[in-house]
Amino acid sequence: MSKDSDKDSKAAAPGKSKKGLILGIVGGVVVLVATAGAGIIFGPALLGGGAAEAAPGAGHAAPAAAGGEHAAPKEEKAEKGEKAAEKGEGHGTQEKIVSANFESMIVDIMDESGVAHHLKVGLSAELVDGVAVDDFKMLQPRGRDAAISYLRALSYEEVTNSKKFAKLKKELAKTVTKAMGEDKVHRLLVVDFVAQ
């Protein structure tokens, strides 16, 4: 039996390796075809959209890079964008916005029955171009004082009325900006507003 089992194991081994080799080749071909298909489908989109430009023309084969019909409008748009950037207008410009956060404030406010409630307010200031965050830190106590004074004058009912929030936010921003200097603060944002 040992001689027969040795022959069977030797005969089985080459059969298994041939099957493995065939499966490996078939698997490799499937991966190759799938990769090529994905490249054809997604390649133009990933490389800048050659297919998207050819679709509107439906039969035009002149690419923009070769000086075809579609080249002139793109160049004109680029020139317009550059001119707008030089003038400081349009989407071609991006201002560098420097934002600085106030330390959170908790203010006690009274309701109509005389019960005290806590109001937590978080503010952030967008600084005027050229104003450093260190300058803001020196002016922050003025802004906090103005905010606390304004908020303490409000009632709990005013603060929790959602219809009045836009007006309250606008007045708070105006008060704090005026206290810190309109030449320093471009815009004030209310980033936290919780009443208990």
N, C-alpha and C positions, 0 to 999 in steps of 0.2 A: 504494500500500500504506500510505502514511502516513496517508491519510484514513481508511481502514478500521480501522487499528490504533488511531487516536485515538477512533473511535466505539466500538470494543470495550472500550477501557480506561475510557471514560466510562460505558458500560453496566454494566461489571463492578463499578465502585465503588459505585453505589447498592445493588446486590445484596448486597455484602459488609457494608455498614453495616446493612442490614435484618436480616441474619442475626446480626450482632453485637448489635444492639438486642434481638432476640428472645432470644438466649442470656443477655444481661444481665438481662432481665426475669425469665426463668425461674429464673436463678440467684438473683436477689433474692427471689423467691417461696419458693424452697426454703430459703434462709437464714431467712426470716421464719417459715416453718412450723416449722422445726427449733428456732428460738429459743423460739417459743411453746410447743412441746411440752416442751422442757426446763424452761421456767418452770412449767408445770403439774405436771410430775413432781417437780422438785427444789425448787421455790419454797417449799412448806410446810416442808420440812426445813431449808432455809437461814434461814427467817424465824422459826423457833421451834417448828415442829411442829404446825400446825393439823390436818393429815391424821392424824397419829398419835393425837391425842386423839379424833377422830371414828371411827376404826376400831373400838375396843372396843364402842362403843354400837351400831354397824351400823344406822343409821337415826336416831340422835339428831342433831339439828342445833343443839342449844343449846351454843354455845361457852362456855368457862369465863369469858372476859372479859365476856360478856353476863349473867353471873349464873346460868348453867345448873347442872345437877346436879354437874358436875365442879369447880366453883369452891370449894366448901367444903373438900374434902380437901386441895387445894393450899394454901389459906390456913392450915389447921391444921398442915400440915407446916412451913410457913414460920414460924409462931409457935413450934412446938416447937424448930426450929433456932435461933431467936433466944434462946429461954429457955435452951437448952443452952449457947449461946455465952456468955450472961451468967454462968452457973454455972461455965463453964470446962470443960465436958465435951462428949463427942460429936465429931462430924465438923465442927461449926460453928466450932471453934477451930483455929487454926494457930499453933503456937509458932514464934517466930523462932529458928532454930537457927544459932548461930555456930560455924563449924568452923575449926580452925587446924591446919596441918600441921607436923609435926616435920621437921627436916632428916633426910634418909636416913641410916641407920646401917649400917655394915659391921662385923660382928663375926667374929672368928676363933673357930671351935669345933673341937674335936678328935674324931676318930672313935676306935673301940675300939683300933685299931692305933697311935694316936698321931699320925696325919697330920692336919694343920690344913686346915680348909675355911672358905671365906668364906660368911657368911650376911648377906644384905642385907635390912633390915627398914625399912618405911615405916609411920609411925603418923600418925593424925589424931585430934584430940580435939574432941569436941562440948562446948562450954563451957556452964556453968550460966548461965541467964538473968541478965544484968547484968554478966557478966565480960567485960572488953574483951580484944581480941587482944593489946594491949600488955602486959596483965597476964600473959597466957599466955607471951609471949616472955620475960618475966622469970623465969617458973617452968620454962621448957623445959629448962634444964640439969639440974634435979632429975629430971625425967621421963626424960631421956636416960640419966642415970647409973643410975637404977633399972632401966631397960630393958636396958642393956648388962650390968649386974651379973647380972641374972636370966638373960639369954641365954648369957652366958659359962659359967654353971654347967651348961648342958645339953650333951649329947653330940650328935654328928652324927646318930646313929641315932634319937635322940629327936626331933630337929628334922625329919627327913625321913620319919618314920612318920605317914602320913596319918590313922591311927586316933587318934593322940594330939594332933592339931592343935587340935581344939576345946578340949581341956583346957589346952593350952599357951597358946592365945590368951586364954582366960579368966583364967588366972593372970598373964599378962603385963599385961593390962588392969588387973587388980586391983592389981598391984605399982606400975604407973606412976601410976594414979589416986590411990593412997594417998600416994605420994611428992609429988605435985603438990597434993594437997588435994581431998577429995571435995566441998568447997564451991566448987571452981573447975571441975572436970572432971565433966561429966555422964556421958559415955560415951567410951570409947577404941576406935578402929577400927584394925585391922591392914589397911593398904591395899597393902602390898607385902611379900612374904615369899619370898625366893629363896635356896636353898642350893646351893653348888657343890662 
